[in-house]
């Protein structure tokens, strides 16, 4: 017969093993989310790369054209002009830099959002977070992802608007020569100010729409995930687009604006309110499929038999 002390030790060991198993499972699930988020982001960005290039060119042309008349005046006209001037491959100019940035960016977003939601639910004791709590989780996810990948975003913007830059390595070297770390993190303030709210609204909207759909008995399929992701993207980009325009312009070479407030003031004086929304048509058409594809691929991977086998569900 086991002594009480032996039984206690055995129970403690069992509890420790269970806790260790739970911790391991938590790590596995986070890696699962990280990988699915990265793959989803890369797929969505590559498919929508031509629209993203049009958006960046329309947002930044006032600063890169030295006062000349705008070259890019609409979505279709811009797509045709890019094709005539540089060919089909130019639609995906800088897409490698795009994917190098987007894969860790998307992965960090999904993992951080899931991690924050878990902590909120553990702290509050509720099964699901409220909308304000989802917004906070999304904001943290957006700022974390933005800080980690901002240098790659600056590289992507420069490559899209400066044809003389020859690849990612050359662009990094050019930025380092301009100002070292400060050049790589140029525009970080408006980036956090624009992407923080965007990711917050985007993830909170998707999570809220998803929860509502389940209460109505709507089954989650790739098709429903596609629609929910598109709806969340439209809501988020409509609210946050002006800050994205400012962010792009502040990333360009030279000191064009003193700070975010100065950028808003100058753009409003020179171009009016419409200047803050330049390229929004291309961005809307990009955000809808991008967000839809990203959430659809993420949900599909998380539920796939391959992922379940890989992560021992």
N, C-alpha and C positions, 0 to 999 in steps of 0.2 A: 504494500500500500504506500502511495506517495505521501510524503509529509506536506503540511500546509505550505511551507516555504517553497517546496518543489513545485506544487501546483500553481502557486503564485508566479513563480519564475516562468513556468510553462505558459501560463496565460499571458504574462507580459511579453514573452517571445512571440506568441501568436499574434498579439495586438500589434507589435512592432512590425512583424512580417506583413500583416494586413495593411498597416499604414504605408510600409515601403511599397507594397503592390499598388496601393492607391496613388502614391506619388509617381511611380513609374507609369501608371496609366495616364496620369495627368500630363506627364512629359510626352508620352506617345501621342495623345490627342492634340497637344500643341504643335508637335512636329507635323501631324496630319493636317492641321489647319494651315500651318506655314506653307507646306508644299502645295496644297490645293489652291491657296490664295495666290501663290507665285505663278503657277501654271495658268490659272484663270486670267490673271493680269496680262501675262505675255500673249495669250491667244487673242484677247480682246483688243489690245493695243496694236498688234500687227494687222488685224483685219481693218481697223479704222485709221491706220496711219496716214493715208492721203488726206482725209478730212482734218486731221490734226495739223498737218503741214499748212493747209490753207488757212486754218484759224490763226496760227502763229504769224504767218506772213501778213495777214490782214491786221492783226493787232500791232505789229511793229513797223509797218511800212512807213509811217509818218516820220520815224526817227532814222530809218535807213535810206530814205530816198532823197535826203538833203533838200527838202522843201518842194520837190517835184510833185506832179500830179500822181495821185494814188494809182498804182498799177493793178491792184486787185480790188475789184468793186463788187463782186458777188461770188457765190459758191461755184456756179457752173462756169462763169467767165474765168475764174481763178484756176479751176481744174484744167480747162482748155489751154490757158496761157502757159501753165507749168508744163503741160505735155508738149506744146509746140516749142518751148524754149529749151527744155532739158530731157524730154522723153519720159517713158513710163517709169523707168527706174528712179527718177527723181521724186516720185510720190513717196517712196520709201527711204529718201535721203535721211540719214541719221536714225534709221529705225533700230539699228543694232544698239546704239547708245540709248535709244528709247527703251528697248527691252532690258538692257543691262540695268537701267534705272527702275523700270516698271515692275519687273519680277520681284526684287526685294521690297520695293515700295508697297506693292499689293499684298505680298506675303506678310509684311510687318503690320499693315492695316488690319487684315483679317485676324491675325494672331493676337494683336494687342486688344482689339475690340472684344474678342472672345474671352481673353484673360480678364479684362476689366469687368465684363458682364458677370463672370463667375464670382469675382470678388464682391461686386455689388449685391448679388443674390445671397452670398454667404453672410454678408454684413447685415442685410435687412431681413434675412430669413424668408424672403419671398421667392416664389418659383420663377417669376419673370420681372425684369426691371420696368420702371415706369418710363414714359416718353422723355421727361427731363433727364432721367438717369441714362437712358440710351444716348441722348444728345451729348452728355458729358463723356461717356465711354467713346463715342465716335470722335469727339474733339481730341481726346488724348491719343487715340489711334492715329488720327490725321497728323497731329503735330509730331508724334514720334516717328512716323514714316517719313514725313517731310524733312525733318532734321537729319535723319540717317542718309537720305538719298539726294539732298539738295545739290551737292556738287555735280551729280550726273544730270540733274535737271538743267543747270546752267550750261553744261556741255551740249545738251540736246538743243537748247534754244539757240546757242551760238552757231551750231552746225546747220541749223535750219535756215538761218538768215545770212550767214557769211560763207559763200561758196569757196573762198580761198582756203578755208581750213580743211586740212587733209586727214580726216579720221579722228577717232576718239583720242589717241595718244597725242597727236599734234595739237588738238584743241586744249587738252589738259595742260600741255607745256606752255601754250600761249597764255592761258589764264594764270598759270603760276608765275610767268614772267611779268604779267600785269600787276599782280598784287598778292601772290601766294594764297594763303588760306582765306584772306578777306575777299579776294576775287572769286574764289570757289563758292563762297557763301554770300555773294552779293545778292541782294533782294530777299534774304531769308525772312526779314520782318514781314513784308507783304505776303510772302509765301505762307508763313504760319497763319497770318491774318485771313488769307483767302481759302487755303486748303483745310485749315482747322475747322471752320464753319461748314465748308462743303462736305467734308467727310462726315462731320457730325450729323448734318441734315440727311446726307445720303444713307448712312448706315441706320440711323434712327428711323428714317422713312421706310426703308426696306424691312427692317425688323418689325415695325409696327404694322405695315401692310401684310406681312407674312403671318403675324399673330392673328390679325383680324380675319384673314382668309381661312385659317384653320378653325376659328370659332364658327365660321359659316359652313364648315364641312367641305371646303374646297381642297382637293387633294393636291399635294405638291408634286408637280411633274416638271420636266425641263421647259415645257411651254408656259406654265404658270410662273415659274421662276424668271423666265424671260420677260414677261409682262410686268412683274413686280419690280424687277431691276430697272426697267425702262421708266416706270412711273417714279421711282425714287430718284433717278438721275435727273429727270425733268424738274422735279421740285427743288433739288439741290442746286443745279446750275442756274436756274432763274434767280435764286436768292443771292448767289455769290459771284456771278460773272464779272461785275466791274472790278473787284479786287484781283481777279485773275489777269485782266488786261494790264493793270498797274504793275503786277508782279512781273509780267513778261517784259514790259518796257524798262523796268529798273534793273533787269538782268543784262541789258545790252551794254556794249562798250561805252565808256565815258560816264560822266556824272550828269545825267539828264534831269534829275529831280533831287531835291534835298532830302525828302522823306515821303512817306505814303500820303500824308495830308497835302503836301506841296504838289505831288503828282495829280491828285484829284483836282486841286485848284487850277493847275495849268491846263490839264486836259479839258476841263469844263470851260475855261476861258477861250481856248483856241479852237476846240472842236464841238463844244456843247455836250449835252448829256449823251448824245449818240456816240461820241468818241469812247465812252466807257463800255459801250456794247458792240464795238466793232468786231466782226467775225463771229457774232453770236449765232447766226444762222448755220454756219458750218459747225460751230461747237454743239448746237442743239442736235444736229443730225449725227454728230460724232458721239455725243454723250448717250443718246438713246440706245444705239446698238452696242456701244462700248460697255455701258453699265449693265445692260441686259445680258450680253454674252458673258461678262465677268461673273455675275451672280449665278447664271445658269451653269456655267462650267464648274464653278466652285461647289454648288449644291450637288451636281451630277457626280463629281469626283468623290465628295464626302460620302455619298450613298452607294458608290460603285463597289462591286464585288472585289475588284482589284485592290482598292484602298483598304477594304475590310480585311483582305488576306494579308496585305503588307503590314498593317498595324494591329493584327491579331484581335479584331473585334469579336 
